[in-house]
Amino acid sequence: MITVTDNLAEIKQKIKTAANKFCRDPQAITLLAVSKTKPCTDIITAYQAGQRQFGENYVKEGVTKINELKSSCPEAIWHYIGPLQSNKTKDVAEHFDWMHTVDRLKIAKRLNKQRLQGANPLQVCIQVNISGENSKSGINVEQLNELALEIDQLPNLTLRGIMAIPSQPGNKKKLKQEYIEIKHVFEALQQRHNAVDTLSIGMSQDLELAIESGSTMVRIGSAIFGSRN
Ligand SMILES: *Cc1c(COP(=O)(O)O)cnc(C)c1O
């Protein structure tokens, strides 16, 4: 039987191989294990194999797991990577370490206000809509700079970078175009903001292309935990 532990080892090897192929330092690419819909037992298995960064997509499910795993996975770092309605920001602000899908000032302001006193700042990425299609969430590239400047003014948030989801993951040509654009957008943002070091792109299917395109954080779910129903 193929286990979470085997899968993790295989993914880490893939990251290393891709990094070497594109002359990048494998250490500069963080593996985020996306555990959405998967049970806590799988997360514990990954944790025991050394995995520390975990991503969740649903607020309620994420908070339940974070609370449940406090003692068994004390060093786990939790990333919120799902869409977020403004009436659910409090749970993210209070329980997660990172938030990848900030796409408007209203959400950023609420997270800033709701972050608990004495906690480290919430580490945030702005979700960018690279395809320009209305249906996708994420801010348009033209509005990115303004939002980034506004987030810099919020003391309980630290802007770490940008996150993107490809518009048509199955379309290799389009995917490549989008990733080239996002790489440029990221590099330009990095020039203007000291703390920006994170480009959150790449999932199970497009890991190699994401690493070629400068990803510093790949979000891998099914290739670690198995397919979701
Ligand atoms: C589910 C999800 C992932 C992981 O996708 P896989 O194809 O299972 O690797 C990554 N990022 C986001 C935003 C997701 O929702």
The ligand as an SDF file (V2000), in Angstrom:
LIG
                    3D

 15 15  0  0  0  0  0  0  0  0999 V2000
   -6.9430   21.7970   -3.3220 C   0  0  0  0  0  0  0  0  0  0  0  0
   -5.9820   22.8840   -3.5490 C   0  0  0  0  0  0  0  0  0  0  0  0
   -4.6230   22.6160   -3.7650 C   0  0  0  0  0  0  0  0  0  0  0  0
   -4.0630   21.2170   -3.8740 C   0  0  0  0  0  0  0  0  0  0  0  0
   -4.4860   20.6500   -5.0680 O   0  0  0  0  0  0  0  0  0  0  0  0
   -3.9960   19.1910   -5.5330 P   0  0  0  0  0  0  0  0  0  0  0  0
   -4.3300   19.1410   -6.9570 O   0  0  0  0  0  0  0  0  0  0  0  0
   -4.7520   18.2130   -4.7020 O   0  0  0  0  0  0  0  0  0  0  0  0
   -2.5320   19.1100   -5.2720 O   0  0  0  0  0  0  0  0  0  0  0  0
   -3.7610   23.6980   -3.9080 C   0  0  0  0  0  0  0  0  0  0  0  0
   -4.2120   24.9650   -3.8550 N   0  0  0  0  0  0  0  0  0  0  0  0
   -5.4950   25.2610   -3.6520 C   0  0  0  0  0  0  0  0  0  0  0  0
   -5.9210   26.6710   -3.6020 C   0  0  0  0  0  0  0  0  0  0  0  0
   -6.4180   24.2300   -3.5030 C   0  0  0  0  0  0  0  0  0  0  0  0
   -7.6960   24.5500   -3.3230 O   0  0  0  0  0  0  0  0  0  0  0  0
  1  2  1  0
  2  3  1  0
  2 14  2  0
  3  4  1  0
  3 10  2  0
  4  5  1  0
  5  6  1  0
  6  7  2  0
  6  8  1  0
  6  9  1  0
 10 11  1  0
 11 12  2  0
 12 13  1  0
 12 14  1  0
 14 15  1  0
M  END
$$$$
